[in-house]
Amino acid sequence: MDSHDLTLPLGYTIHHGYPSVPQYLHLRLSSGLSPKTSSQAAAVSTGSWYGCYVTFDGVNGDPQPIGMGRVIGDGGWYFHIADMAIHPEHQKKGLGDVILKTLLREIRNRAPTDGKPYISLLADKAGRRLYLKNGFVESAPEEMGMVLEL
Ligand SMILES: CC(C)(COP(=O)(O)OP(=O)(O)OC[C@H]1O[C@@H](n2cnc3c(N)ncnc32)[C@H](O)[C@@H]1OP(=O)(O)O)[C@@H](O)C(=O)NCCC(=O)NCCS
């Protein structure tokens, strides 16, 4: 994958796409995010607009996904960033930043140029500084994020 200025630490590789269903479920859990089912996870690769993930070479030469992020959207103007997750053993190495910048670059490169893309996310505490550093601003009080869990 073309990384331009997005340099990863030694041993890490970034890929377009998504981890497999079991890898995704494991990565969410190990990163402290809520558990999901296999059927929910199956829609990640079919229903997202773009995703990327980072593998770590490890010691036995079997690269495992240790971080990911994805964009859900219509490809026109509405883009929602989801599943920003880095395994705790690999946090604070700049991987989250590379993943976020990769997602934003993809939107910049592929969204129509005759209008501005609208990029949203719900920021857990752990990610707030990362998002602020990459240009996100709080939408409240003009617009307040709301959720409905059925
Ligand atoms: C949020 C999350 C994805 C960030 O991933 P990350 O890989 O740790 O992010 P980065 O390494 O790019 O940045 C995190 C911090 O490490 C610092 N850092 C980056 N490289 C570093 C290095 N080589 N040495 C020391 N610190 C470093 C960054 O400056 C940043 O510091 P700051 O928070 O004080 O600004 C990760 O913490 C995570 O998965 N959390 C659990 C799941 C979660 O809450 N996801 C967010 C949902 S909204």
The ligand as an SDF file (V2000), in Angstrom:
LIG
                    3D

 48 50  0  0  0  0  0  0  0  0999 V2000
   -7.9660    5.6620   20.4020 C   0  0  0  0  0  0  0  0  0  0  0  0
   -6.8810    4.7360   19.8850 C   0  0  0  0  0  0  0  0  0  0  0  0
   -7.3660    4.1130   18.5760 C   0  0  0  0  0  0  0  0  0  0  0  0
   -5.5960    5.5390   19.6210 C   0  0  0  0  0  0  0  0  0  0  0  0
   -4.6250    4.6640   19.0550 O   0  0  0  0  0  0  0  0  0  0  0  0
   -3.0560    4.8640   19.2550 P   0  0  0  0  0  0  0  0  0  0  0  0
   -2.3870    3.9940   18.2710 O   0  0  0  0  0  0  0  0  0  0  0  0
   -2.6750    4.6970   20.6660 O   0  0  0  0  0  0  0  0  0  0  0  0
   -2.9020    6.3930   18.8280 O   0  0  0  0  0  0  0  0  0  0  0  0
   -1.5280    7.1760   18.6030 P   0  0  0  0  0  0  0  0  0  0  0  0
   -0.3840    6.3510   19.0210 O   0  0  0  0  0  0  0  0  0  0  0  0
   -1.5410    7.7010   17.2100 O   0  0  0  0  0  0  0  0  0  0  0  0
   -1.7220    8.4110   19.5830 O   0  0  0  0  0  0  0  0  0  0  0  0
   -1.9470    8.1980   20.9730 C   0  0  0  0  0  0  0  0  0  0  0  0
   -0.9200    8.9690   21.8060 C   0  0  0  0  0  0  0  0  0  0  0  0
    0.3580    8.3570   21.7030 O   0  0  0  0  0  0  0  0  0  0  0  0
    1.3300    9.3680   21.3950 C   0  0  0  0  0  0  0  0  0  0  0  0
    2.4300    8.7460   20.6470 N   0  0  0  0  0  0  0  0  0  0  0  0
    2.4550    8.4730   19.3250 C   0  0  0  0  0  0  0  0  0  0  0  0
    3.6550    7.9100   19.0100 N   0  0  0  0  0  0  0  0  0  0  0  0
    4.3470    7.8140   20.1640 C   0  0  0  0  0  0  0  0  0  0  0  0
    5.6340    7.3170   20.4820 C   0  0  0  0  0  0  0  0  0  0  0  0
    6.4320    6.7830   19.5580 N   0  0  0  0  0  0  0  0  0  0  0  0
    6.0280    7.3780   21.7890 N   0  0  0  0  0  0  0  0  0  0  0  0
    5.2310    7.9070   22.7310 C   0  0  0  0  0  0  0  0  0  0  0  0
    3.9870    8.3850   22.4850 N   0  0  0  0  0  0  0  0  0  0  0  0
    3.5560    8.3360   21.2050 C   0  0  0  0  0  0  0  0  0  0  0  0
    0.5560   10.3750   20.5870 C   0  0  0  0  0  0  0  0  0  0  0  0
    1.1850   11.6290   20.5630 O   0  0  0  0  0  0  0  0  0  0  0  0
   -0.7380   10.3990   21.3600 C   0  0  0  0  0  0  0  0  0  0  0  0
   -0.5740   11.1840   22.5270 O   0  0  0  0  0  0  0  0  0  0  0  0
   -1.7460   12.1180   23.1060 P   0  0  0  0  0  0  0  0  0  0  0  0
   -2.9230   11.2120   23.3740 O   0  0  0  0  0  0  0  0  0  0  0  0
   -1.1660   12.6670   24.3400 O   0  0  0  0  0  0  0  0  0  0  0  0
   -2.0270   13.1150   22.0340 O   0  0  0  0  0  0  0  0  0  0  0  0
   -6.5230    3.6410   20.9190 C   0  0  0  0  0  0  0  0  0  0  0  0
   -6.2090    4.2580   22.1420 O   0  0  0  0  0  0  0  0  0  0  0  0
   -7.6240    2.6150   21.1540 C   0  0  0  0  0  0  0  0  0  0  0  0
   -7.7960    1.6820   20.3780 O   0  0  0  0  0  0  0  0  0  0  0  0
   -8.3590    2.7570   22.2850 N   0  0  0  0  0  0  0  0  0  0  0  0
   -9.3530    1.7820   22.6910 C   0  0  0  0  0  0  0  0  0  0  0  0
  -10.5290    1.7490   21.7510 C   0  0  0  0  0  0  0  0  0  0  0  0
  -11.1770    3.1080   21.6060 C   0  0  0  0  0  0  0  0  0  0  0  0
  -11.5450    3.7500   22.5740 O   0  0  0  0  0  0  0  0  0  0  0  0
  -11.3170    3.5380   20.3330 N   0  0  0  0  0  0  0  0  0  0  0  0
  -11.8170    4.8570   20.0150 C   0  0  0  0  0  0  0  0  0  0  0  0
  -13.2330    4.8030   19.6460 C   0  0  0  0  0  0  0  0  0  0  0  0
  -13.8260    6.4510   19.3160 S   0  0  0  0  0  0  0  0  0  0  0  0
  1  2  1  0
  2  3  1  0
  2  4  1  0
  2 36  1  0
  4  5  1  0
  5  6  1  0
  6  7  2  0
  6  8  1  0
  6  9  1  0
  9 10  1  0
 10 11  2  0
 10 12  1  0
 10 13  1  0
 13 14  1  0
 14 15  1  0
 15 16  1  0
 15 30  1  0
 16 17  1  0
 17 18  1  0
 17 28  1  0
 18 19  1  0
 18 27  1  0
 19 20  2  0
 20 21  1  0
 21 22  1  0
 21 27  2  0
 22 23  1  0
 22 24  2  0
 24 25  1  0
 25 26  2  0
 26 27  1  0
 28 29  1  0
 28 30  1  0
 30 31  1  0
 31 32  1  0
 32 33  2  0
 32 34  1  0
 32 35  1  0
 36 37  1  0
 36 38  1  0
 38 39  2  0
 38 40  1  0
 40 41  1  0
 41 42  1  0
 42 43  1  0
 43 44  2  0
 43 45  1  0
 45 46  1  0
 46 47  1  0
 47 48  1  0
M  END
$$$$
